[in-house]
């Protein structure tokens, strides 16, 4: 059995592992074959900011979630090893659209979606640390981000919406890939999301969490062996052709190795330096 977008009905059992699902294209390799690989829990869908709150409230046991959320509440979580949603260079789905070069954003307001705390704070770090811009503010507007971009306003867009709009090449707008900017200045991967386990889940689901680590790896491997048929099912919803979708999956780095951890720790250090985090978190793993 494979999992497709929209197929995330809760099974209403207190004995099932509750797993968060981010409905972005970059998560498909983790989930599409997860049931086939033996996962028997329930799925709860939401954008990263929603899943962050659910993890905080104990409504989820495990989820890919914002790496900034981990830093903000790290004492409540453990990390699954080996897995992340990262980039080494461009990420293609965390994009700043701007009518002017980055160095000319001084004094401007940047519209943001509010969907991902990590992307927002990465933008703040990039502007303050790498471009020495301390007076750029960001706001969550009432109007759709895409509409503001058409009006030549600086705006941060993430996920499938960023992929789709970039493919249309908005006229007279620069497109800055935040993953690429990070890599050009640090030489390190950027970790956008981590697999986070609620510490309260350990008492009931230790075996299931151990199994999940392998199941995620197997699901990713199955999809990437033959990605085109799966990519074809997303063409209409994201507005990209098959090759562009597969290229995106191949661009995302799903590992979590020593260099990823170095990049993550540097991000946390810079967030602390610029008063975006009150402390630098420890990295505590499930095993």
C-alpha positions as CSV (number, residue, x, y, z in Angstrom):
1,X,0.0,0.0,0.0
2,X,1.4,3.4,-0.9
3,X,0.4,6.7,0.6
4,X,-0.8,9.6,-1.5
5,X,-1.6,13.2,-0.6
6,X,-5.0,13.4,1.0
7,X,-4.9,9.8,2.3
8,X,-4.3,10.6,6.0
9,X,-7.4,9.5,7.9
10,X,-6.8,9.0,11.6
11,X,-7.5,5.5,12.8
12,X,-8.7,6.7,16.2
13,X,-6.7,4.3,18.4
14,X,-4.9,5.2,21.5
15,X,-2.3,2.5,20.8
16,X,-1.1,3.9,17.5
17,X,2.0,6.0,17.0
18,X,0.8,9.4,15.8
19,X,3.1,10.6,13.0
20,X,3.0,14.1,11.5
21,X,2.9,14.6,7.8
22,X,4.0,17.8,6.0
23,X,2.0,18.1,2.8
24,X,4.9,19.4,0.8
25,X,6.5,17.7,-2.2
26,X,9.8,17.3,-0.4
27,X,8.2,14.9,2.1
28,X,6.8,12.5,-0.5
29,X,9.9,10.2,-0.6
30,X,9.6,9.6,3.1
31,X,5.9,8.8,3.1
32,X,4.8,7.3,-0.2
33,X,5.9,3.7,0.5
34,X,5.9,4.0,4.3
35,X,2.9,1.7,4.9
36,X,4.4,-0.8,2.4
37,X,7.5,-0.8,4.5
38,X,5.6,-1.8,7.6
39,X,4.5,1.4,9.3
40,X,1.2,0.9,11.2
41,X,0.6,4.2,12.9
42,X,-1.7,7.1,12.0
43,X,-1.0,10.2,10.0
44,X,-1.8,13.8,11.0
45,X,-1.3,16.3,8.3
46,X,-0.3,20.0,8.7
47,X,2.1,22.7,7.6
48,X,5.3,22.9,9.7
49,X,4.0,25.6,12.1
50,X,0.9,23.5,12.8
51,X,2.9,20.3,13.4
52,X,5.2,22.3,15.7
53,X,2.3,23.2,17.9
54,X,0.9,19.7,17.9
55,X,4.3,18.3,19.0
56,X,4.4,20.9,21.8
57,X,0.9,19.9,22.9
58,X,1.6,16.2,22.9
59,X,-0.9,15.6,20.0
60,X,1.9,14.0,17.9
61,X,4.5,11.4,18.9
62,X,6.9,12.0,16.0
63,X,7.1,14.2,13.0
64,X,9.5,16.0,10.6
65,X,9.4,19.4,12.1
66,X,11.2,22.8,11.9
67,X,14.8,22.7,13.1
68,X,14.1,26.0,14.7
69,X,11.3,24.5,16.7
70,X,13.7,21.9,18.0
71,X,16.0,24.7,19.2
72,X,13.2,26.6,20.8
73,X,11.9,23.6,22.8
74,X,14.7,21.1,22.7
75,X,14.2,19.7,26.2
76,X,10.8,18.3,25.1
77,X,12.2,16.3,22.1
78,X,14.6,13.7,21.0
79,X,15.9,13.4,17.4
80,X,15.7,10.4,15.1
81,X,19.2,9.9,13.8
82,X,20.2,9.8,10.1
83,X,17.1,11.7,8.7
84,X,16.5,15.3,7.8
85,X,15.2,17.6,5.1
86,X,18.3,19.5,4.2
87,X,20.2,21.2,1.3
88,X,23.8,21.3,0.2
89,X,23.5,24.3,-2.0
90,X,20.2,25.2,-3.6
91,X,17.0,23.9,-2.1
92,X,14.6,25.2,-4.7
93,X,11.7,25.6,-2.4
94,X,12.8,28.3,0.1
95,X,13.0,31.4,-2.0
96,X,13.1,35.1,-1.5
97,X,11.5,37.1,-4.3
98,X,12.8,40.6,-4.5
99,X,12.7,43.6,-6.9
100,X,16.2,44.6,-5.7
101,X,19.4,42.8,-4.9
102,X,19.8,41.6,-1.3
103,X,22.2,44.3,-0.4
104,X,19.6,46.9,-1.3
105,X,16.9,45.6,1.0
106,X,17.8,47.9,3.8
107,X,14.8,49.6,5.4
108,X,12.3,47.4,3.5
109,X,9.6,45.0,4.8
110,X,9.6,41.4,3.6
111,X,6.3,39.5,3.5
112,X,6.5,36.0,4.9
113,X,4.0,33.1,5.0
114,X,4.4,32.1,8.7
115,X,4.4,28.4,7.7
116,X,8.0,27.7,8.7
117,X,9.9,29.2,11.6
118,X,13.2,27.8,10.2
119,X,13.0,29.5,6.9
120,X,12.0,32.8,8.4
121,X,14.9,32.8,10.9
122,X,17.3,31.6,8.2
123,X,16.3,34.7,6.2
124,X,16.9,36.9,9.3
125,X,20.4,35.3,9.8
126,X,21.4,35.7,6.2
127,X,20.4,39.4,6.1
128,X,22.0,40.2,9.5
129,X,25.1,38.1,9.5
130,X,26.1,37.9,5.8
131,X,24.7,41.2,4.5
132,X,24.9,43.3,7.7
133,X,21.3,44.5,7.3
134,X,19.8,45.1,10.7
135,X,16.8,47.1,9.7
136,X,14.9,44.7,7.4
137,X,11.6,43.7,9.0
138,X,9.3,40.8,8.1
139,X,5.5,40.7,8.4
140,X,2.8,38.1,7.7
141,X,0.4,39.9,5.3
142,X,-3.3,39.4,4.9
143,X,-2.9,39.3,1.1
144,X,-1.6,36.2,-0.6
145,X,2.2,36.2,-1.0
146,X,2.0,35.5,-4.7
147,X,-0.1,38.7,-5.2
148,X,2.4,40.8,-3.4
149,X,5.2,39.4,-5.5
150,X,3.3,40.4,-8.6
151,X,3.2,43.9,-7.1
152,X,7.0,43.8,-6.8
153,X,7.2,43.5,-3.0
154,X,9.9,41.5,-1.4
155,X,8.5,38.2,-0.1
156,X,9.6,34.8,1.2
157,X,7.8,31.8,-0.2
158,X,8.4,28.2,0.8
159,X,7.3,24.7,-0.2
160,X,5.4,23.8,-3.3
161,X,4.1,27.3,-3.8
162,X,7.7,28.5,-4.1
163,X,8.6,25.8,-6.6
164,X,5.5,26.6,-8.7
165,X,6.0,30.4,-8.7
166,X,9.7,30.1,-9.5
167,X,8.9,27.9,-12.5
168,X,6.8,30.8,-13.9
169,X,9.7,33.2,-13.6
170,X,8.0,36.4,-12.2
171,X,9.0,39.4,-14.4
172,X,11.5,41.9,-13.0
173,X,12.0,39.9,-9.7
174,X,15.2,38.5,-8.4
175,X,14.9,35.0,-6.9
176,X,17.3,34.1,-4.1
177,X,17.6,30.5,-2.9
178,X,18.2,30.6,0.8
179,X,19.8,27.2,0.9
180,X,22.3,28.3,-1.8
181,X,23.1,31.5,0.0
182,X,23.8,29.6,3.2
183,X,26.1,27.2,1.5
184,X,28.0,29.9,-0.4
185,X,28.8,31.6,2.9
186,X,29.4,28.6,5.2
187,X,30.3,25.6,3.0
188,X,27.9,23.6,5.1
189,X,24.5,21.9,4.6
190,X,21.5,23.6,5.9
191,X,19.0,21.5,7.9
192,X,15.5,22.8,7.4
193,X,13.7,20.0,9.2
194,X,14.5,17.3,11.7
195,X,12.7,14.1,12.7
196,X,11.6,14.9,16.2
197,X,10.2,12.6,18.8
198,X,8.2,13.8,21.8
199,X,9.9,12.5,24.9
200,X,6.5,11.5,26.2
201,X,6.2,8.9,23.4
202,X,9.1,6.9,24.6
203,X,7.2,5.0,27.2
204,X,4.6,3.6,24.8
205,X,6.4,3.5,21.4
206,X,10.1,2.7,21.8
207,X,9.9,-0.3,19.5
208,X,7.8,1.5,16.9
209,X,10.2,4.4,16.8
210,X,13.1,2.1,16.3
211,X,11.3,0.5,13.4
212,X,10.3,3.9,11.9
213,X,13.9,4.8,11.5
214,X,14.5,1.9,9.1
215,X,11.0,2.3,7.4
216,X,11.8,5.9,6.5
217,X,15.0,4.8,4.9
218,X,13.3,2.0,3.0
219,X,10.5,4.2,1.7
220,X,12.9,6.8,0.4
221,X,15.0,4.0,-1.3
222,X,11.9,2.5,-3.0
223,X,10.7,5.8,-4.4
224,X,14.1,6.9,-5.7
225,X,14.6,3.6,-7.5
226,X,11.7,4.5,-9.8
227,X,10.6,8.1,-9.1
228,X,8.9,9.0,-12.4
229,X,5.5,7.1,-11.9
230,X,5.1,8.7,-8.4
231,X,6.2,12.2,-9.8
232,X,3.5,11.9,-12.5
233,X,0.8,11.9,-9.8
234,X,1.9,15.3,-8.6
235,X,2.2,17.1,-11.9
236,X,-1.3,18.7,-11.8
237,X,-1.2,19.7,-8.1
238,X,2.2,21.4,-8.2
239,X,2.3,22.6,-11.8
240,X,5.7,21.1,-12.6
241,X,6.6,18.4,-15.1
242,X,7.9,15.0,-14.1
243,X,11.6,15.7,-14.6
244,X,11.4,18.9,-12.5
245,X,9.7,17.0,-9.7
246,X,12.3,14.2,-9.8
247,X,15.1,16.8,-10.0
248,X,13.7,18.5,-6.9
249,X,13.7,15.2,-5.0
250,X,17.3,14.6,-6.0
251,X,18.2,18.1,-4.9
252,X,16.9,17.7,-1.4
253,X,19.4,16.0,1.0
254,X,17.6,13.6,3.3
255,X,20.7,12.7,5.4
256,X,21.8,13.9,8.8
257,X,25.6,13.3,9.0
258,X,28.4,15.2,10.7
259,X,28.5,18.1,8.3
260,X,24.7,18.5,8.6
261,X,25.1,18.7,12.4
262,X,27.9,21.2,12.0
263,X,25.6,23.3,9.8
264,X,22.8,23.0,12.3
265,X,24.9,24.0,15.2
266,X,26.3,27.0,13.3
267,X,22.7,28.1,12.5
268,X,21.8,27.8,16.2
269,X,24.9,29.8,17.2
270,X,24.0,32.6,14.7
271,X,20.4,32.7,15.9
272,X,21.6,33.1,19.4
273,X,24.1,35.8,18.3
274,X,21.3,37.8,16.7
275,X,18.9,37.3,19.6
276,X,16.6,34.9,17.7
277,X,17.3,32.1,20.3
278,X,17.8,32.6,24.0
279,X,20.2,29.7,24.2
280,X,22.1,27.2,22.0
281,X,20.4,23.7,22.3
282,X,22.0,20.4,22.9
283,X,21.4,17.8,20.1
284,X,19.8,14.8,21.9
285,X,19.1,11.7,19.9
286,X,16.6,8.9,20.4
287,X,19.5,6.4,20.4
